[in-house]
Amino acid sequence: MDLAALHAPIQQEIEHRISRLVSSSSFVLGPAVEAFEAGFAEYCQARYAVGCNSGTSAIHLALAALDIGPGDEVITVSHTFVGTVWGILYCGATPVYADIDPRTMNMDISRVEALITDRTRAIIPVHLYGQPVNMAPLLSIAAKHGLYVIEDAAQAHGARYQERRVGSLGHIACFSFYPGKNLGAWGEAGAVVTSDPQLAGRLRRLRDHGQPKRYCHDERGYNYRMDAIQGAVLAVKLRYLDGWNARRAELARVYREALAGVPGLQLPEYCAGTESVHHLYVIRHERRDDLGAALATRGVSTGLHYPQPVHRQAGAGTGNDCIDDLPETDAAAASCLSLPMFPTMTDRQLRQVTEAVVASLDALQRV
Ligand SMILES: *Cc1c(COP(=O)(O)O)cnc(C)c1O
């Protein structure tokens, strides 16, 4: 990811906005954040966006606004960034993990219903790597059992499911604007998106010390407010997001063309009706550590998203008694390898990567 190259053409425009903010001394929430919230809600085809200070806070706020707490269970996936799960634990609720579909590496919807108990309150599907979860069957299971659906859209700004943008599919959606995301701030930021006016009001109060008005704290709140500077940066960058996502789609198309049919290599697969925004391009191979090392010697850096599932992390607990019950999750963690994927990647760099992958696998087969 080359953030400097991404920002160079728009840096002046952003710096101009920031220097106006400095003159106004309005550093927290305020007009810059409100303008971004309005633009981002519209972008997501939803009515309200509530800016906050991270994607992790966004998920915590969403669960708090639904009064989810101790004794409640929330169904999600373990093959995700740990930030999906912190909010569940902060509320004192219990995460319950559904295994993933090995093709899309997203939540396997056919496994969800068996996990629902009297205590289940919500489901958090994660649009991992930029690809929307197969939402239609998930939403009908949720409706049948009276459960809330909270989208973790931290990796999927702008992705579509059956023509609709993520963020408008469930009751609430949570976004992260961590610098490396498809839409990234110049620091930490996040947002909660909903079309429910009551929930939007509650979310606004909860992120701001639980205040309906100043120094009136009707309920326990949080200091999860968005910096004005991040609002200003994000409002500018939002205008470029579709262009950047289009370049990512082009890179993914070329990767598929160049790497399809390479023995032993599994390429990302996409659920029908989804339009991914390719936050990450994650391939799978049985010897991914060897492949990663071979690519490194050819000057190609790779990543692991994610090398250890959340339910095997000491800090996140084991959730339900699932420790040996998520074979596809464990298999994905052991075989995933993320290739370079960022909008300013050149055709030449792309060719270098695909050639290095083919050459590395060739070499591996001979030893
Ligand atoms: C980045 C991310 C988060 C957390 O967002 P932060 O802004 O880093 O707190 C949550 N879930 C997923 C899937 C993410 O990728």
The ligand as an SDF file (V2000), in Angstrom:
LIG
                    3D

 15 15  0  0  0  0  0  0  0  0999 V2000
  -10.2000   -2.4710   10.4760 C   0  0  0  0  0  0  0  0  0  0  0  0
  -11.2880   -3.3830   10.9180 C   0  0  0  0  0  0  0  0  0  0  0  0
  -12.0090   -3.1830   12.1130 C   0  0  0  0  0  0  0  0  0  0  0  0
  -11.6190   -2.1890   13.1510 C   0  0  0  0  0  0  0  0  0  0  0  0
  -11.4540   -0.8990   12.7310 O   0  0  0  0  0  0  0  0  0  0  0  0
  -10.4470    0.0920   13.4990 P   0  0  0  0  0  0  0  0  0  0  0  0
  -10.7670    1.4120   12.8830 O   0  0  0  0  0  0  0  0  0  0  0  0
   -9.0690   -0.3730   13.2310 O   0  0  0  0  0  0  0  0  0  0  0  0
  -10.7950    0.0560   14.9450 O   0  0  0  0  0  0  0  0  0  0  0  0
  -13.0800   -4.0250   12.3730 C   0  0  0  0  0  0  0  0  0  0  0  0
  -13.4110   -5.0160   11.5340 N   0  0  0  0  0  0  0  0  0  0  0  0
  -12.7330   -5.2540   10.4000 C   0  0  0  0  0  0  0  0  0  0  0  0
  -13.1810   -6.3630    9.5080 C   0  0  0  0  0  0  0  0  0  0  0  0
  -11.6350   -4.4560   10.0650 C   0  0  0  0  0  0  0  0  0  0  0  0
  -10.9590   -4.7320    8.9390 O   0  0  0  0  0  0  0  0  0  0  0  0
  1  2  1  0
  2  3  1  0
  2 14  2  0
  3  4  1  0
  3 10  2  0
  4  5  1  0
  5  6  1  0
  6  7  2  0
  6  8  1  0
  6  9  1  0
 10 11  1  0
 11 12  2  0
 12 13  1  0
 12 14  1  0
 14 15  1  0
M  END
$$$$
